[in-house]
Amino acid sequence: MTDLTDATERREHILRAAVRQGLLDPGRSLLAGFVDLDGVARTVGALRAAFPGSLSVLHAFAAKANSLVPVLAELREHGMGCEVATGGELARALAAGFPPERIVFDSPAKTRAELEWALELGVAINADNFQELDRIDSILAGRDPASRIGVRVNPQVGGGTIAAMSTATRTSKFGIPLSDPDSRREVLRAFRDRPWLTWVHTHAGSQGCPLDLMARGVAEAVAFADEVNRVLGRRQVTGIDIGGGLPVNFADDEVTPGFGTYVDLLRAHAPDLFSGRYGIVTEFGRAVLAKNGFTAAYVEYTKTAGGRPIALTHAGVQVATRTVFAPEAWPLRITAHAPDGGAKHGSPVRQDIAGPACFAGDLLARDRALPLLEPGDLVVLPDTGAYYFSTPFHYNSLPEPAVYGVRVDGDGRVDFTLVRPAQDPYELTGPDGRTVLAPRPGGLVRH
């Protein structure tokens, strides 16, 4: 039996196996992403265990965090539902085998065609605004919906340290604000006029948002659901969708905060959520997958400029877009490895880790202390299982990297499953709309 419970040792073990099996190769496969499927199973188990078994809870994975269909299918097999924010994500959820009643559609800009599709399937819908409710009215034309339908409310409890991740500010684009003049009364009227409106949805934000703020946002939604039922004199609201947003620790391998910590805060701020009067939906994404994936890339060249060493690697803005454009908000750890995947142990040297894109800001890290990197070495970006390699940015026509699911058995044997093949950058759409194969460098098949 091989003990690979230490996250650092496990990543290195998987990386060595990937090199041995040719999934990473300095001549052909320069960059790849890896999803630890064993870790995914453990994380989903921790999420389920954090909520009382006596409650009716649907844990719907936020597809935006990793919309690769095989990954979604893996989560479905672990009993999760799926939250989608576009028609494309809805298509991916269906392709992954999620039944419509376990899919939640949350887009703030749903088209009429998308709403008709979701209502026909029986997909749950959270309406974002009054105009969307009017559109649903016109589609239903007096019929009772097969879908569970709710309204997203903005509790306006404030923001966190990353403005782009804060969705419960006074002027957020999401949901119907509860504190604006006359807004609360209008939402109450919307529920009164639509008996099929039976859920309340909220989401205060994600990375950079304090758990206390998130829990207070949920408390406002629960209080509003209670108010609807009290004012209408009937139990119309039967469920609360509390969103997701649990922040991830990118500083080291510790999984903190945990789902249990958040549930404890929810109990303190919104005890009625646990009364059994309401069904619950969660929409965690980053917290489920970030720490269960990593990216690996080769160093192509090294140089020195202004006295500082620079390593030019094949991982950059195309797989770490947020880190490159907002490094203070989205810093990533980087580990240095020899060509065989083993960790480098030389004295730390302050150096820049750069990506391949043709602009000066394509840097994964500035002035980072690591063993001095050399051509042919590998760099690993931990905690990138959510959003990074699964949401590529095609700057400079940089191709999408291959992604592999990984399982490790008790004897340490590593099994890789192709989740997404590497994109061939030389397979193009020609002027006539047909696929053409462009000339390519000799021997270089894909990145």
VEXDREN-2710 file (C-alpha; in Angstrom, 1 decimal):
% VEXDREN-2710
k/r/px/py/pz
1/MET/0.0/0.0/0.0
2/THR/1.2/3.5/-0.8
3/ASP/0.2/6.4/1.4
4/LEU/-0.4/9.5/-0.8
5/THR/-2.5/11.5/1.6
6/ASP/0.0/14.4/1.5
7/ALA/-1.1/16.7/-1.3
8/THR/2.4/17.7/-2.3
9/GLU/3.6/14.1/-2.6
10/ARG/0.4/13.1/-4.4
11/ARG/0.9/15.8/-7.1
12/GLU/4.5/14.8/-7.6
13/HIS/3.5/11.2/-7.8
14/ILE/0.9/12.0/-10.5
15/LEU/3.3/14.3/-12.3
16/ARG/6.0/11.6/-12.5
17/ALA/3.5/9.1/-13.9
18/ALA/2.3/11.7/-16.5
19/VAL/5.9/12.1/-17.7
20/ARG/6.5/8.4/-17.8
21/GLN/3.4/7.8/-19.8
22/GLY/4.1/10.6/-22.3
23/LEU/1.2/12.8/-21.3
24/LEU/3.8/15.5/-20.7
25/ASP/6.6/15.5/-23.3
26/PRO/9.0/18.4/-24.2
27/GLY/8.6/17.8/-27.9
28/ARG/4.9/17.1/-28.2
29/SER/2.8/17.7/-25.0
30/LEU/4.1/20.9/-23.4
31/LEU/1.1/21.7/-21.2
32/ALA/-1.7/19.7/-19.5
33/GLY/-4.3/19.9/-16.8
34/PHE/-5.1/17.2/-14.3
35/VAL/-8.2/16.6/-12.2
36/ASP/-7.8/14.3/-9.1
37/LEU/-11.0/12.3/-9.3
38/ASP/-10.3/10.7/-5.9
39/GLY/-10.1/14.1/-4.4
40/VAL/-13.3/15.2/-6.0
41/ALA/-15.1/12.2/-4.4
42/ARG/-13.7/13.2/-1.0
43/THR/-14.7/16.8/-1.4
44/VAL/-18.3/16.0/-2.4
45/GLY/-18.5/13.7/0.6
46/ALA/-17.4/16.5/2.9
47/LEU/-20.0/18.8/1.4
48/ARG/-22.8/16.3/1.8
49/ALA/-21.7/15.6/5.4
50/ALA/-21.7/19.3/6.4
51/PHE/-25.5/19.5/6.0
52/PRO/-27.9/17.6/8.2
53/GLY/-29.2/14.5/6.6
54/SER/-32.7/15.3/7.8
55/LEU/-33.0/18.2/5.4
56/SER/-33.9/18.1/1.7
57/VAL/-30.7/19.4/0.0
58/LEU/-29.7/19.4/-3.6
59/HIS/-26.0/20.2/-4.0
60/ALA/-25.8/21.6/-7.6
61/PHE/-22.2/22.0/-8.9
62/ALA/-21.7/25.4/-10.5
63/ALA/-20.8/24.4/-14.0
64/LYS/-18.9/27.6/-14.7
65/ALA/-16.1/26.4/-12.5
66/ASN/-15.4/23.4/-14.7
67/SER/-17.8/22.7/-17.6
68/LEU/-15.9/19.8/-19.1
69/VAL/-18.6/17.2/-19.7
70/PRO/-16.7/14.2/-18.3
71/VAL/-16.0/16.1/-15.1
72/LEU/-19.7/17.1/-14.8
73/ALA/-20.6/13.4/-15.4
74/GLU/-18.3/12.4/-12.5
75/LEU/-20.0/14.8/-10.2
76/ARG/-23.4/13.5/-11.3
77/GLU/-22.3/10.0/-10.3
78/HIS/-21.5/11.3/-6.9
79/GLY/-25.1/12.5/-6.5
80/MET/-24.7/16.2/-7.3
81/GLY/-27.0/18.4/-9.4
82/CYS/-25.8/21.1/-11.7
83/GLU/-26.2/24.9/-11.7
84/VAL/-25.8/26.5/-15.2
85/ALA/-25.5/30.1/-16.2
86/THR/-25.9/29.9/-20.0
87/GLY/-27.6/27.9/-22.6
88/GLY/-24.3/26.3/-23.5
89/GLU/-23.8/25.2/-19.9
90/LEU/-27.3/23.8/-19.9
91/ALA/-26.4/21.8/-23.0
92/ARG/-23.3/20.4/-21.3
93/ALA/-25.2/19.5/-18.1
94/LEU/-27.7/17.5/-20.2
95/ALA/-24.9/15.9/-22.1
96/ALA/-23.4/14.8/-18.8
97/GLY/-26.6/13.0/-17.9
98/PHE/-28.1/15.3/-15.3
99/PRO/-31.9/14.9/-15.2
100/PRO/-33.6/18.2/-15.8
101/GLU/-35.1/18.3/-12.3
102/ARG/-31.6/18.4/-10.9
103/ILE/-30.4/21.3/-13.0
104/VAL/-30.8/24.9/-11.9
105/PHE/-30.7/27.7/-14.6
106/ASP/-29.4/31.0/-13.2
107/SER/-28.4/33.2/-16.1
108/PRO/-29.1/36.9/-15.7
109/ALA/-29.7/37.3/-19.4
110/LYS/-31.8/34.2/-20.4
111/THR/-33.2/34.5/-23.9
112/ARG/-36.8/33.7/-24.7
113/ALA/-35.6/30.6/-26.6
114/GLU/-33.6/29.4/-23.6
115/LEU/-36.5/30.0/-21.2
116/GLU/-38.8/28.0/-23.5
117/TRP/-36.3/25.2/-23.6
118/ALA/-35.8/25.1/-19.9
119/LEU/-39.5/25.3/-19.1
120/GLU/-40.2/22.5/-21.6
121/LEU/-37.6/20.3/-20.0
122/GLY/-38.7/21.0/-16.4
123/VAL/-35.3/22.6/-15.5
124/ALA/-35.5/24.7/-12.3
125/ILE/-35.2/28.5/-13.1
126/ASN/-34.2/31.4/-10.9
127/ALA/-35.5/34.6/-12.5
128/ASP/-33.2/37.5/-12.3
129/ASN/-35.5/40.5/-12.7
130/PHE/-39.1/41.6/-13.3
131/GLN/-38.9/41.6/-17.1
132/GLU/-37.8/38.0/-17.0
133/LEU/-40.8/37.2/-14.9
134/ASP/-43.0/38.9/-17.4
135/ARG/-41.4/36.8/-20.2
136/ILE/-42.0/33.6/-18.3
137/ASP/-45.7/34.7/-17.9
138/SER/-46.0/35.1/-21.6
139/ILE/-44.4/31.7/-22.3
140/LEU/-46.6/29.9/-19.7
141/ALA/-49.7/31.6/-21.0
142/GLY/-51.7/30.6/-17.9
143/ARG/-50.3/27.1/-17.7
144/ASP/-48.7/25.7/-14.5
145/PRO/-45.0/25.2/-15.1
146/ALA/-43.3/21.8/-14.9
147/SER/-40.2/23.7/-13.6
148/ARG/-39.5/24.8/-10.1
149/ILE/-39.3/28.6/-10.4
150/GLY/-37.7/31.1/-8.0
151/VAL/-36.6/34.7/-7.9
152/ARG/-33.0/35.8/-7.3
153/VAL/-32.9/38.6/-4.7
154/ASN/-30.0/40.9/-3.9
155/PRO/-29.7/41.2/-0.1
156/GLN/-27.4/44.2/-0.6
157/VAL/-25.2/43.2/2.4
158/GLY/-22.0/44.5/0.9
159/GLY/-18.9/43.2/-0.9
160/GLY/-15.6/41.5/-0.2
161/THR/-12.0/42.3/-1.2
162/ILE/-12.5/41.4/-4.9
163/ALA/-15.1/43.6/-6.4
164/ALA/-15.6/41.4/-9.4
165/MET/-16.6/38.5/-7.1
166/SER/-19.0/40.5/-4.9
167/THR/-22.6/40.1/-6.1
168/ALA/-24.6/41.5/-3.1
169/THR/-23.4/45.1/-3.3
170/ARG/-25.9/48.0/-3.5
171/THR/-25.5/48.3/-7.3
172/SER/-24.9/44.6/-8.3
173/LYS/-26.1/43.6/-11.7
174/PHE/-27.6/40.4/-10.2
175/GLY/-31.1/39.8/-8.8
176/ILE/-33.8/42.2/-7.6
177/PRO/-32.5/44.5/-4.8
178/LEU/-34.4/44.1/-1.5
179/SER/-33.6/47.5/0.0
180/ASP/-34.2/49.8/-3.0
181/PRO/-37.3/52.0/-2.6
182/ASP/-40.5/50.1/-3.4
183/SER/-38.5/47.1/-4.6
184/ARG/-39.4/44.8/-1.8
185/ARG/-43.1/45.5/-2.2
186/GLU/-42.9/44.8/-5.9
187/VAL/-41.2/41.4/-5.3
188/LEU/-44.0/40.6/-2.8
189/ARG/-46.5/41.5/-5.4
190/ALA/-44.7/39.2/-7.9
191/PHE/-45.1/36.3/-5.6
192/ARG/-48.8/37.1/-4.8
193/ASP/-49.6/37.3/-8.5
194/ARG/-47.7/34.1/-9.4
195/PRO/-48.6/31.1/-7.2
196/TRP/-46.1/29.0/-9.1
197/LEU/-43.2/31.2/-7.8
198/THR/-42.1/29.0/-4.9
199/TRP/-38.3/29.6/-4.4
200/VAL/-36.0/32.4/-3.3
201/HIS/-32.4/32.5/-4.5
202/THR/-29.5/34.5/-3.3
203/HIS/-25.7/34.6/-3.8
204/ALA/-23.6/37.1/-2.0
205/GLY/-20.3/36.4/-3.8
206/SER/-17.3/34.1/-3.8
207/GLN/-13.5/34.5/-3.6
208/GLY/-12.6/37.4/-1.3
209/CYS/-16.0/37.5/0.4
210/PRO/-16.0/36.8/4.2
211/LEU/-18.1/33.9/5.3
212/ASP/-20.0/36.1/7.7
213/LEU/-21.1/38.3/4.9
214/MET/-22.3/35.3/2.8
215/ALA/-24.2/33.9/5.8
216/ARG/-25.9/37.3/6.4
217/GLY/-27.0/37.3/2.7
218/VAL/-28.6/33.9/3.1
219/ALA/-30.3/35.1/6.3
220/GLU/-31.8/38.0/4.4
221/ALA/-33.2/35.6/1.8
222/VAL/-34.7/33.3/4.5
223/ALA/-36.2/36.3/6.2
224/PHE/-37.7/37.4/3.0
225/ALA/-39.1/33.9/2.3
226/ASP/-40.7/34.0/5.7
227/GLU/-42.2/37.4/4.9
228/VAL/-43.7/36.2/1.7
229/ASN/-45.4/33.3/3.4
230/ARG/-46.6/35.5/6.2
231/VAL/-48.0/38.3/4.0
232/LEU/-49.7/35.9/1.6
233/GLY/-51.1/33.8/4.4
234/ARG/-50.0/30.6/2.8
235/ARG/-46.8/28.4/2.5
236/GLN/-45.9/29.5/-1.0
237/VAL/-42.2/29.7/-0.8
238/THR/-41.0/26.2/-0.1
239/GLY/-37.3/26.4/-0.9
240/ILE/-34.2/28.6/-0.6
241/ASP/-31.3/28.5/-3.1
242/ILE/-28.3/29.7/-1.1
243/GLY/-25.9/29.9/-4.0
244/GLY/-22.3/28.8/-3.5
245/GLY/-19.2/31.0/-3.2
246/LEU/-17.1/29.3/-0.5
247/PRO/-13.6/30.9/-0.9
248/VAL/-10.6/28.7/-1.5
249/ASN/-7.2/28.9/0.3
250/PHE/-4.7/29.4/-2.5
251/ALA/-1.8/30.0/0.0
252/ASP/-1.0/26.3/0.8
253/ASP/-2.5/22.8/0.7
254/GLU/-4.8/23.3/3.8
255/VAL/-8.5/23.0/2.8
256/THR/-9.9/26.0/4.6
257/PRO/-12.5/27.2/5.2
258/GLY/-14.4/24.0/5.2
259/PHE/-18.0/23.4/4.4
260/GLY/-18.7/22.7/8.0
261/THR/-17.4/26.1/9.1
262/TYR/-19.8/27.8/6.7
263/VAL/-22.8/25.7/7.8
264/ASP/-22.0/26.7/11.5
265/LEU/-22.2/30.3/10.4
266/LEU/-25.5/29.7/8.5
267/ARG/-26.9/28.1/11.7
268/ALA/-26.0/31.2/13.6
269/HIS/-27.3/33.8/11.1
270/ALA/-30.2/31.9/9.5
271/PRO/-31.4/29.2/11.9
272/ASP/-34.8/28.9/10.1
273/LEU/-32.9/27.5/7.1
274/PHE/-32.5/24.3/9.1
275/SER/-36.0/24.2/10.4
276/GLY/-37.1/21.7/7.8
277/ARG/-39.7/24.2/6.4
278/TYR/-37.6/24.8/3.3
279/GLY/-35.8/22.7/0.7
280/ILE/-32.2/23.8/0.1
281/VAL/-30.1/24.1/-3.0
282/THR/-26.4/24.9/-2.9
283/GLU/-24.3/26.0/-5.9
284/PHE/-20.6/25.5/-4.9
285/GLY/-18.1/25.3/-7.7
286/ARG/-14.6/26.6/-7.0
287/ALA/-14.6/25.0/-3.5
288/VAL/-15.4/21.6/-5.0
289/LEU/-12.7/21.5/-7.7
290/ALA/-10.0/24.0/-7.2
291/LYS/-7.8/22.0/-4.9
292/ASN/-8.5/18.8/-6.8
293/GLY/-6.6/19.8/-9.9
294/PHE/-3.3/21.2/-11.1
295/THR/-1.6/22.4/-14.3
296/ALA/1.8/21.4/-15.5
297/ALA/3.9/23.0/-18.2
298/TYR/7.5/22.8/-19.5
299/VAL/10.1/25.6/-19.3
300/GLU/11.2/26.4/-22.9
301/TYR/13.9/29.0/-22.3
302/THR/15.5/30.9/-19.4
303/LYS/17.2/34.3/-19.5
304/THR/18.2/37.2/-17.2
305/ALA/17.0/40.8/-17.5
306/GLY/17.9/43.6/-15.2
307/GLY/19.6/41.1/-13.0
308/ARG/16.5/38.9/-12.5
309/PRO/16.2/35.4/-13.9
310/ILE/13.1/34.7/-16.1
311/ALA/11.7/31.3/-17.0
312/LEU/9.6/31.3/-20.2
313/THR/7.0/28.5/-19.8
314/HIS/4.1/27.2/-21.8
315/ALA/1.6/28.1/-19.1
316/GLY/0.4/31.6/-19.1
317/VAL/-2.6/33.8/-19.8
318/GLN/-4.4/31.1/-21.8
319/VAL/-4.9/28.9/-18.7
320/ALA/-4.3/31.4/-15.8
321/THR/-6.2/34.4/-17.1
322/ARG/-7.3/35.8/-13.8
323/THR/-3.8/35.4/-12.3
324/VAL/-2.2/37.2/-15.2
325/PHE/-4.6/40.1/-15.3
326/ALA/-5.3/40.4/-11.6
327/PRO/-2.3/38.9/-9.8
328/GLU/-2.9/40.6/-6.4
329/ALA/-6.4/39.1/-6.2
330/TRP/-5.6/35.7/-7.8
331/PRO/-2.0/34.7/-6.8
332/LEU/-1.1/31.1/-7.5
333/ARG/1.5/28.9/-5.9
334/ILE/4.2/27.4/-8.3
335/THR/6.4/24.4/-7.7
336/ALA/9.5/23.6/-9.6
337/HIS/10.2/20.1/-11.0
338/ALA/13.0/18.4/-12.9
339/PRO/12.2/16.9/-16.3
340/ASP/11.2/13.6/-14.7
341/GLY/8.6/15.3/-12.6
342/GLY/10.6/15.1/-9.3
343/ALA/10.7/18.2/-7.1
344/LYS/13.7/20.4/-7.5
345/HIS/15.5/21.1/-4.2
346/GLY/18.1/23.7/-5.1
347/SER/18.5/27.0/-3.1
348/PRO/15.7/29.4/-3.8
349/VAL/16.4/32.1/-6.4
350/ARG/14.1/35.0/-7.0
351/GLN/12.8/34.8/-10.6
352/ASP/9.9/35.6/-12.8
353/ILE/7.7/32.8/-14.2
354/ALA/6.4/33.9/-17.6
355/GLY/3.9/32.5/-20.0
356/PRO/4.2/32.2/-23.8
357/ALA/1.8/35.0/-24.9
358/CYS/3.2/38.0/-26.8
359/PHE/2.6/40.7/-24.2
360/ALA/4.8/41.8/-21.3
361/GLY/2.2/41.2/-18.6
362/ASP/1.9/37.4/-19.3
363/LEU/3.5/36.5/-16.0
364/LEU/2.4/33.7/-13.6
365/ALA/4.6/35.1/-10.8
366/ARG/7.0/38.0/-10.3
367/ASP/10.1/37.8/-8.2
368/ARG/9.1/34.4/-6.9
369/ALA/11.7/32.4/-4.8
370/LEU/12.1/28.9/-6.4
371/PRO/14.9/26.6/-7.2
372/LEU/16.5/28.0/-10.3
373/LEU/14.5/26.8/-13.3
374/GLU/16.2/25.5/-16.5
375/PRO/15.0/24.6/-20.0
376/GLY/13.3/21.3/-19.9
377/ASP/12.1/21.6/-16.3
378/LEU/8.5/21.6/-15.3
379/VAL/6.4/24.0/-13.4
380/VAL/3.2/23.0/-11.5
381/LEU/0.3/25.3/-10.7
382/PRO/-1.6/23.7/-7.8
383/ASP/-5.2/24.6/-7.0
384/THR/-6.2/25.1/-10.6
385/GLY/-9.0/22.5/-10.9
386/ALA/-11.6/25.2/-11.2
387/TYR/-11.7/27.8/-13.9
388/TYR/-8.1/27.6/-15.0
389/PHE/-7.4/25.0/-17.6
390/SER/-11.1/24.4/-18.1
391/THR/-11.8/28.0/-19.2
392/PRO/-9.1/28.7/-21.8
393/PHE/-8.4/32.1/-23.2
394/HIS/-7.3/32.0/-26.8
395/TYR/-4.9/34.8/-26.9
396/ASN/-2.3/34.5/-29.7
397/SER/-4.3/31.4/-30.9
398/LEU/-2.8/29.5/-28.1
399/PRO/-4.5/26.1/-28.1
400/GLU/-6.5/24.4/-25.3
401/PRO/-4.4/21.9/-23.4
402/ALA/-5.2/18.3/-22.8
403/VAL/-7.0/17.6/-19.5
404/TYR/-6.8/14.2/-17.8
405/GLY/-8.8/12.7/-14.9
406/VAL/-6.6/10.9/-12.4
407/ARG/-7.1/8.0/-10.0
408/VAL/-4.5/6.4/-7.8
409/ASP/-5.1/2.9/-6.4
410/GLY/-3.8/1.6/-3.1
411/ASP/-0.6/0.4/-4.6
412/GLY/0.2/3.8/-6.1
413/ARG/-0.7/2.9/-9.7
414/VAL/-1.9/6.0/-11.5
415/ASP/-4.7/5.7/-14.0
416/PHE/-5.3/8.6/-16.5
417/THR/-8.5/9.2/-18.4
418/LEU/-8.6/11.7/-21.2
419/VAL/-11.2/14.4/-20.3
420/ARG/-10.5/16.8/-23.1
421/PRO/-8.0/16.2/-25.9
422/ALA/-5.4/18.9/-26.7
423/GLN/-6.6/21.3/-29.4
424/ASP/-4.7/21.1/-32.6
425/PRO/-3.7/24.7/-33.4
426/TYR/-3.1/23.8/-37.0
427/GLU/-6.6/22.5/-37.7
428/LEU/-8.4/25.6/-38.9
429/THR/-11.6/26.8/-40.5
430/GLY/-10.7/28.1/-44.0
431/PRO/-12.2/31.0/-46.0
432/ASP/-14.9/28.7/-47.4
433/GLY/-15.9/27.5/-43.9
434/ARG/-14.3/24.1/-44.4
435/THR/-11.7/22.6/-42.0
436/VAL/-8.2/22.8/-43.3
437/LEU/-4.9/21.5/-42.0
438/ALA/-2.3/24.3/-42.0
439/PRO/1.4/23.7/-42.3
440/ARG/3.0/22.8/-39.0
441/PRO/6.5/22.6/-37.5
442/GLY/8.0/19.3/-38.1
443/GLY/7.1/16.8/-35.4
444/LEU/5.1/19.2/-33.3
445/VAL/1.6/17.7/-33.1
446/ARG/-0.1/19.7/-30.4
447/HIS/0.6/21.8/-27.3
END
